[in-house]
Amino acid sequence: MLNKMNLRSLNKPLIFSLSLLILASSCKKDPKASVTPVPTTPTPVVASRSDLTKDSIYLYAKETYYWNEGMPTYAVFNPRGFGSNEAVLNAIIALPGTNKPTDKYSFLDDGSVSSSLGGVSGDFGFSVFYNASPSSDLRIKYVSPNSPAATKALKRGYRITKLNGRTDLSSSVSANIDFVGSAVFGSAATVSMTVLKPDGSSEDVTIGRASYSNNPIFLTKILNVGTKKVGYIVYNSFTTNSRDALTTEIGKFQAAGVSELIVDLRYNGGGSVATSDVFTNLVAPAAYNGQVMYTTYWTKTMQDGNAKILSHQPLLDAQGKLQNFTGGVNGVYATYADIDYRPTKSAGNVENFEKVGSAEFKKIYFLVLSGTASASELLINSLKGVMPGDIKLIGQKTYGKPVGFFAIKIDKLDLYVPQFETKNQKNEGGYYSGMAVDYTVSDDVTKDFGDPTERLLAAALSYSEKGTFSISNIPSKIASVSGMSAFETERLNEVFDKKVFKGMVDDKLKLKKQ
């Protein structure tokens, strides 16, 4: 299996240069005499680095974008006519296309994504959200293990009463939302705050930004429901470094006699496709071994072998080194143009179930919200293809991202545009507007993960116990707390989740046979 998570170590690939010629005009003809024009040598226009980058964004999209059918020619699109790289990409996103949904997936990155998917983060290590709106009830949404915030013993549910000296944090004021977003998710070296804990005590803390190894498994717990044991796992990102830990934790559930599983993906925006496959095979029943899990459908141009521009994207091995591939497009080393993108098993684009471990779960409950995306949705959709009656979704409609990509290196940028779509064994996919839930309930950021009175978890435990969804076992004062409107939630997510990666990167591509 090729590991493309070392993307940052790629050598700088070639950038396509389109040289436009300016033709000098000839001398005017004398109406009374024929004058032979003096030949002139065309003067080539020297393209700037910025021009070449804009060219490359367009040219790579022209051959690899999932909805590239009918894209205008270079001359018509004129990428150099746009004021920025982002403007070029936004214009591509806005192009019409056959069966094209609203493209909320394409973006440019500075390499942060590849680092985070490899399990390395460089931030404060916590996120925030409001308990209700309009409100000044700002809460810690989660804390990443091993992070600077974790070293300060911060917990989900703590209320922030002062942030960088400001006590007016009400979400009813737009400027406050921007202030919070900048303080927690901006580029400052430190953030200071006062937190109010559930026991009524308060604490002043200052957190410094740092790079740390990200552990996306926030919590595992075994809950007793009558005579049954129900496993609960909070998983926040499909990183490449979490596969062994997932195997260990699911194995512990099996050893303890857990018969049902609750997977908390409420903030999981996706990540590695190969890691999603590992998780799926850990929890899927062994009875489906050998059956189709899902099929990957790449851009038609790529399927047909016509994305020649990918010969400028070296495909590195697991050690981040160039791979000799004399039978490839350039006949020297392997590139992304040497991948077989056909939707066949031999090409590596039909994934079958291959059970890992011996855990068997009669029912699996997924806790999801609008931040649940991509590789998370792939896991859910793959299982729904074979055990739909035993899969339950609780919370709110998911993000909606059945497409994925790999990074395209352009100078100092990584370009991400959708290049493939996945469909499960039943040919089900296309959930661009999100996956509907079986039971709608709003998030409760006042409770820590694993608290049986937290609304999403309580609904899952209710179904496990009685076969019906309910949160009536929660004290009425808590259960009656109203959630935000969809508009308010989206408004906050645009600021607070702006830098949260939502996607699935295919890191198991297969070279064509030489």
C-alpha positions as a printed Julia matrix, in Angstrom:
514×3 Matrix{Float64}:
   0.0     0.0     0.0
   1.43    3.36   -1.02
   1.46    6.0     1.6
   0.8     9.43    0.14
   0.63   11.11    3.5
   4.27   12.18    2.96
   3.05   14.63    0.35
   4.98   17.54    1.82
   8.26   15.85    0.93
   7.5    15.83   -2.77
  10.02   17.47   -5.05
   8.57   20.56   -6.66
   6.79   19.3    -9.78
   6.95   20.95  -13.14
   4.58   23.83  -13.72
   3.09   24.07  -17.15
   4.17   27.12  -19.11
   1.98   28.54  -21.81
   3.97   31.05  -23.85
   1.76   33.6   -25.55
   3.29   35.38  -28.54
   2.74   39.03  -29.41
   2.96   39.55  -33.15
   4.4    42.83  -34.3
   2.37   44.67  -36.89
   3.76   45.26  -40.4
   4.4    48.59  -42.02
   1.42   50.31  -43.65
   1.06   49.85  -47.39
   1.36   52.88  -49.66
  -1.8    52.91  -51.75
   0.3    53.89  -54.76
   3.19   51.48  -54.32
   3.67   47.92  -53.15
   6.0    47.77  -50.16
   7.35   44.46  -48.93
   7.01   44.27  -45.13
  10.18   43.82  -43.13
   9.9    40.47  -41.27
  10.02   40.74  -37.51
  10.79   38.11  -34.87
   7.86   37.46  -32.49
   8.71   38.53  -28.97
   7.75   35.84  -26.44
   5.97   36.95  -23.32
   7.89   35.83  -20.23
   5.35   34.31  -17.86
   5.65   35.18  -14.21
   5.63   32.59  -11.44
   2.13   33.78  -10.52
   0.92   33.34  -14.12
   2.27   29.8   -14.29
   0.57   28.86  -11.02
  -2.77   30.15  -12.32
  -2.22   28.22  -15.55
  -1.55   25.04  -13.59
  -4.68   25.34  -11.45
  -6.77   25.52  -14.62
  -4.86   22.82  -16.56
  -4.94   20.26  -13.75
  -8.66   20.87  -13.25
  -9.22   20.54  -17.0
  -7.94   16.95  -16.89
  -8.73   15.74  -13.35
 -11.76   17.68  -12.0
 -14.67   15.29  -11.5
 -17.01   17.67  -13.36
 -14.55   18.7   -16.09
 -16.87   17.84  -18.98
 -17.55   20.97  -21.01
 -14.91   23.11  -19.3
 -13.91   26.05  -21.54
 -10.63   26.13  -23.44
  -7.57   27.83  -22.01
  -8.04   30.84  -24.28
 -11.68   31.28  -23.29
 -11.11   30.74  -19.56
  -7.91   32.85  -19.5
  -6.61   31.92  -16.03
  -4.05   34.72  -16.05
  -6.87   37.23  -16.22
  -7.86   36.51  -12.61
  -6.46   38.51   -9.73
  -5.46   35.57   -7.51
  -5.08   31.79   -7.33
  -8.25   31.63   -5.25
 -10.13   33.59   -7.91
  -9.09   31.06  -10.56
 -10.32   28.15   -8.44
 -13.55   29.95   -7.52
 -14.25   30.5   -11.22
 -13.75   26.78  -11.87
 -16.05   25.93   -8.97
 -18.71   28.24  -10.43
 -18.65   26.62  -13.89
 -21.78   24.68  -14.85
 -21.47   20.92  -15.3
 -23.51   17.82  -16.0
 -25.12   16.63  -12.75
 -22.75   18.9   -10.87
 -23.75   19.7    -7.29
 -22.7    22.85   -5.49
 -18.94   22.42   -5.17
 -18.16   23.04   -1.5
 -15.17   20.71   -1.68
 -12.37   22.29   -3.75
  -9.67   24.34   -2.04
  -6.02   25.4    -2.03
  -3.79   24.5     0.91
  -0.29   25.31    2.15
   0.51   21.74    3.17
  -1.27   21.78    6.52
  -3.73   19.1     5.38
  -1.05   16.53    4.56
   0.55   17.09    7.96
  -2.71   16.76    9.88
  -3.71   13.58    8.03
  -0.37   12.11    8.99
  -1.26   12.78   12.63
   0.68   15.98   13.27
  -1.15   19.14   14.32
   0.14   22.62   15.1
  -2.49   24.52   17.07
  -3.89   24.97   20.57
  -5.66   21.6    20.42
  -9.21   22.57   21.29
 -12.39   23.81   19.64
 -15.36   25.84   20.86
 -19.06   26.32   20.2
 -22.05   28.05   21.76
 -24.58   26.19   23.84
 -27.52   28.22   22.49
 -28.09   31.35   20.48
 -28.29   34.23   21.08
 -26.13   33.52   24.07
 -22.85   34.23   25.77
 -22.65   30.55   26.79
 -19.41   29.71   24.97
 -18.21   26.16   25.64
 -15.19   24.0    24.9
 -16.42   21.62   22.21
 -13.53   19.17   22.39
  -9.9    18.85   23.44
  -7.41   16.82   21.4
  -5.33   14.34   23.43
  -1.59   15.21   23.62
  -2.34   18.83   22.69
  -1.37   22.01   24.58
  -5.0    22.33   25.75
  -4.93   18.76   27.06
  -1.85   19.54   29.18
  -3.94   22.23   30.89
  -6.55   19.56   31.77
  -9.31   21.34   29.84
 -12.46   19.31   29.15
 -15.4    19.39   26.78
 -18.27   21.27   28.42
 -16.19   23.84   30.32
 -17.68   27.3    29.9
 -15.41   30.12   28.75
 -16.31   33.31   30.64
 -13.35   35.44   29.53
 -11.29   35.17   26.35
  -8.14   37.24   25.77
  -9.46   39.73   28.33
 -12.95   40.06   26.85
 -16.01   39.05   28.87
 -18.69   40.04   26.34
 -18.74   36.93   24.15
 -22.4    36.89   23.14
 -23.0    35.23   19.79
 -25.78   37.72   19.05
 -23.05   40.17   18.04
 -21.28   39.23   14.81
 -18.09   41.0    15.88
 -17.91   38.72   18.91
 -18.08   35.62   16.74
 -15.22   36.93   14.63
 -13.27   37.76   17.79
 -13.7    34.24   19.17
 -12.8    32.7    15.83
  -9.62   34.75   15.57
  -8.59   34.09   19.17
  -9.06   30.3    19.07
  -8.46   29.43   15.42
  -6.2    32.26   14.24
  -2.42   32.42   14.11
  -1.65   33.93   17.52
   1.05   32.23   19.57
  -1.08   32.07   22.72
  -4.65   32.33   23.93
  -5.76   33.14   27.48
  -9.13   32.46   29.04
 -11.09   31.92   32.2
 -13.09   28.7    32.34
 -15.98   27.76   34.59
 -16.04   24.06   35.49
 -19.09   21.88   36.21
 -18.3    21.93   39.94
 -18.63   25.73   39.98
 -14.92   26.49   40.28
 -13.12   28.71   37.79
  -9.57   28.75   36.47
  -7.41   31.14   34.45
  -5.36   29.39   31.76
  -2.97   30.45   29.03
  -2.31   28.02   26.19
   0.61   28.2    23.77
   0.5    26.95   20.19
   2.62   23.85   19.56
   3.11   20.96   17.19
   1.97   17.63   18.63
   1.15   14.07   17.63
  -2.59   13.93   17.12
  -4.53   11.07   18.67
  -8.0    11.18   17.1
  -9.43    8.58   19.5
 -10.79   10.95   22.14
 -12.49    8.34   24.3
 -13.47    4.68   24.51
 -15.92    3.42   27.11
 -18.09    0.38   27.84
 -21.63    1.15   28.98
 -24.02   -1.33   30.58
 -27.52   -1.31   29.08
 -29.58   -3.9    30.91
 -27.76   -7.15   30.39
 -25.95   -5.87   27.31
 -22.55   -4.24   27.02
 -22.38   -1.35   24.56
 -19.06    0.01   23.34
 -18.62    3.76   22.81
 -15.78    5.33   20.81
 -15.23    9.0    19.98
 -13.18    9.22   16.78
 -12.31   12.66   15.42
 -10.23   12.12   12.25
  -9.18    9.29    9.94
  -5.43    9.8    10.37
  -2.88    7.32    9.06
  -1.26    6.95   12.49
  -4.45    5.75   14.22
  -4.99    2.38   12.51
  -3.18    0.27   15.09
  -4.91    2.08   17.95
  -8.32    1.49   16.33
  -7.51   -2.21   16.03
  -6.51   -2.32   19.7
  -9.59   -0.5    20.99
 -12.1    -2.51   18.95
 -10.28   -5.65   20.11
 -10.84   -4.58   23.73
 -14.57   -4.25   23.05
 -14.63   -7.77   21.61
 -12.71   -9.2    24.56
 -15.14   -7.55   27.01
 -18.17   -9.11   25.31
 -19.54   -5.9    23.76
 -22.5    -6.71   21.48
 -23.43   -3.23   20.18
 -21.3    -0.25   19.21
 -21.76    3.52   19.32
 -19.36    5.43   17.03
 -19.21    9.16   17.74
 -18.26   10.93   14.49
 -20.02   14.22   15.21
 -16.93   16.35   14.47
 -15.05   13.95   12.18
 -14.47   15.62    8.8
 -12.77   12.6     7.21
  -9.2    11.86    6.17
  -7.48    8.74    4.87
  -9.51    6.32    2.75
  -7.22    3.46    3.77
  -7.91    4.22    7.44
 -11.65    4.25    6.75
 -11.25    0.81    5.19
  -9.49   -0.45    8.33
 -12.26    0.86   10.59
 -14.94   -0.66    8.33
 -13.29   -4.07    8.37
 -12.89   -3.94   12.16
 -16.63   -3.46   12.78
 -18.23   -5.21    9.78
 -19.59   -8.75   10.32
 -17.28  -11.51    9.06
 -20.19  -12.91    7.03
 -19.56  -10.26    4.37
 -15.92  -11.18    3.76
 -15.1   -11.11    0.07
 -18.18   -9.1    -0.85
 -17.92   -5.64   -2.39
 -17.52   -2.86    0.16
 -17.56    0.02   -2.34
 -16.4     1.02   -5.82
 -14.39    4.13   -6.67
 -15.29    6.02   -9.86
 -12.61    8.46  -10.98
 -12.93   11.36  -13.41
 -13.71    9.98  -16.89
 -10.58   11.61  -18.33
  -8.49    9.78  -15.72
 -10.29    6.48  -16.3
  -9.49    6.74  -20.02
  -5.81    7.49  -19.37
  -6.07   10.98  -20.84
  -4.95   12.97  -17.8
  -1.4    13.25  -19.14
  -0.7    16.3   -17.02
  -0.43   13.96  -14.0
   2.96   12.82  -15.35
   4.28   15.94  -13.62
   3.17   14.64  -10.2
   5.75   12.14   -8.85
   4.29    9.2    -6.92
   6.51    8.53   -3.93
   6.92    5.27   -2.07
   6.23    4.71    1.64
   9.64    6.23    2.47
   8.94    9.38    0.47
  11.31    8.37   -2.35
  10.87    8.33   -6.12
   9.9     4.93   -7.51
  11.6     3.63  -10.64
   8.91    2.77  -13.17
  10.4     2.29  -16.61
   7.05    1.25  -18.08
   5.41    4.47  -17.0
   4.35    7.57  -18.86
   7.74    9.24  -18.61
   9.7     5.97  -18.55
  11.86    7.03  -15.61
   9.92    7.1   -12.34
   6.35    6.55  -11.23
   3.86    9.41  -11.46
   0.14    9.8   -10.91
  -0.3     9.3   -14.65
   0.81    5.68  -14.14
  -2.16    4.82  -11.91
  -4.97    2.64  -13.24
  -8.16    4.65  -12.6
 -10.68    2.22  -14.08
 -13.53    1.09  -11.74
 -12.33   -2.53  -11.66
 -10.95   -4.9    -9.05
  -7.7    -5.39  -10.97
  -7.15   -1.65  -10.99
  -7.62   -1.55   -7.21
 -10.8     0.52   -7.39
 -13.23   -2.12   -6.13
 -12.73   -2.61   -2.41
 -13.92   -5.86   -0.82
 -14.61   -6.57    2.85
 -11.63   -8.19    4.57
 -12.51   -8.71    8.22
  -9.93   -7.51   10.77
 -10.13   -9.11   14.21
 -13.12  -11.03   15.51
 -15.45   -8.34   16.89
 -19.11   -8.81   15.92
 -21.71   -6.12   16.61
 -25.44   -6.71   16.24
 -26.13   -3.0    15.91
 -23.97    0.05   15.21
 -25.12    3.58   16.11
 -23.43    6.57   14.5
 -23.61    9.95   16.25
 -23.39   12.57   13.5
 -23.74   16.31   12.86
 -23.15   18.67    9.96
 -19.4    18.32   10.54
 -19.5    14.57    9.87
 -18.03   14.29    6.39
 -16.31   12.33    3.69
 -14.33    9.35    5.05
 -16.83    9.25    7.95
 -19.69    9.07    5.46
 -17.78    6.43    3.46
 -17.61    4.23    6.58
 -21.33    4.64    7.19
 -22.35    4.13    3.56
 -20.18    1.02    3.17
 -21.87   -0.63    6.16
 -25.34    0.47    5.1
 -24.74   -1.38    1.85
 -24.75   -4.74    3.64
 -26.47   -4.25    7.02
 -28.9    -1.32    6.58
 -31.36   -2.46    9.26
 -28.63   -2.62   11.88
 -27.18    0.85   11.22
 -28.75    3.87   12.97
 -27.81    7.54   12.57
 -28.51    9.92   15.45
 -28.07   13.69   15.56
 -28.36   15.91   12.49
 -27.86   15.53    8.74
 -24.23   14.98    7.77
 -22.09   17.29    5.64
 -22.58   15.47    2.33
 -19.31   14.6     0.58
 -19.32   11.39   -1.47
 -16.3    12.6    -3.48
 -12.59   12.62   -2.72
  -9.18   13.57   -4.11
  -5.43   13.51   -3.74
  -3.21   16.58   -3.43
  -1.81   18.12   -6.6
   1.46   19.95   -5.96
   1.73   23.32   -7.67
   4.77   25.34   -6.61
   4.16   26.05   -2.9
   0.48   25.09   -3.01
  -1.56   21.9    -2.78
  -4.6    21.87   -5.03
  -7.56   19.75   -3.93
 -10.4    19.25   -6.42
 -12.84   16.3    -6.43
 -11.51   13.48   -8.62
 -13.52   10.45   -7.58
 -16.85    9.33   -6.15
 -17.62    6.18   -4.15
 -20.72    3.97   -4.15
 -21.46    1.01   -1.88
 -22.36   -2.57   -2.75
 -25.91   -1.51   -3.6
 -24.59    1.26   -5.87
 -25.77    3.81   -3.32
 -23.97    7.15   -3.09
 -24.56   10.68   -4.27
 -25.41   12.03   -0.79
 -24.32   15.55   -1.73
 -26.95   17.14    0.49
 -25.93   14.97    3.44
 -27.08   11.71    4.99
 -30.44   11.82    6.75
 -30.59   10.65   10.36
 -32.97    8.17   11.95
 -33.45   10.44   14.97
 -32.91   14.19   15.04
 -31.44   15.7    18.16
 -29.21   18.73   18.7
 -25.68   18.67   20.07
 -25.11   19.33   23.77
 -21.75   20.99   24.38
 -22.45   21.3    28.11
 -21.7    17.6    28.63
 -18.43   15.74   28.25
 -18.12   12.79   25.89
 -19.41    9.58   27.45
 -21.9    11.27   29.78
 -25.1     9.17   29.43
 -27.2    12.35   29.86
 -25.64   13.95   26.77
 -28.46   14.04   24.21
 -26.96   12.16   21.25
 -25.52    9.41   23.42
 -28.72    9.21   25.47
 -30.77    8.62   22.3
 -28.49    5.75   21.25
 -28.66    4.14   24.69
 -32.45    4.48   24.64
 -32.72    2.58   21.37
 -30.32   -0.08   22.61
 -32.47   -0.58   25.7
 -36.03   -0.2    24.37
 -35.81   -0.32   20.58
 -37.12    3.26   20.34
 -35.42    6.65   20.3
 -35.99    8.81   23.33
 -34.18   11.23   25.61
 -36.88   11.05   28.29
 -34.36    9.57   30.72
 -32.58   12.94   30.8
 -33.78   15.39   33.47
 -36.41   17.67   31.92
 -34.4    20.79   32.62
 -31.61   19.45   30.44
 -33.74   17.73   27.82
 -35.75   20.87   27.12
 -32.69   22.95   26.18
 -33.39   24.12   22.64
 -30.71   23.84   19.99
 -29.75   26.51   17.52
 -31.49   27.03   14.23
 -29.79   25.57   11.17
 -28.94   29.1    10.01
 -27.28   30.02   13.31
 -25.34   26.76   13.4
 -24.1    27.25    9.85
 -23.11   30.85   10.58
 -20.96   29.73   13.51
 -19.5    26.77   11.63
 -18.36   29.06    8.83
 -16.14   30.85   11.34
 -15.2    28.12   13.81
 -14.78   25.21   11.38
 -13.2    27.2     8.57
  -9.87   25.38    8.95
 -11.31   21.94    9.72
 -10.45   19.53    6.92
 -13.46   17.88    5.29
 -12.47   15.28    2.76
 -11.16   11.84    1.96
  -7.75   11.35    0.41
  -7.18    8.15   -1.54
  -3.88    6.84   -0.22
  -3.98    3.33   -1.67
  -3.58    3.89   -5.41
  -2.29    1.04   -7.56
   0.32    1.37  -10.31
  -0.39   -0.18  -13.68
   1.56   -3.34  -14.42
   4.75   -2.79  -16.4
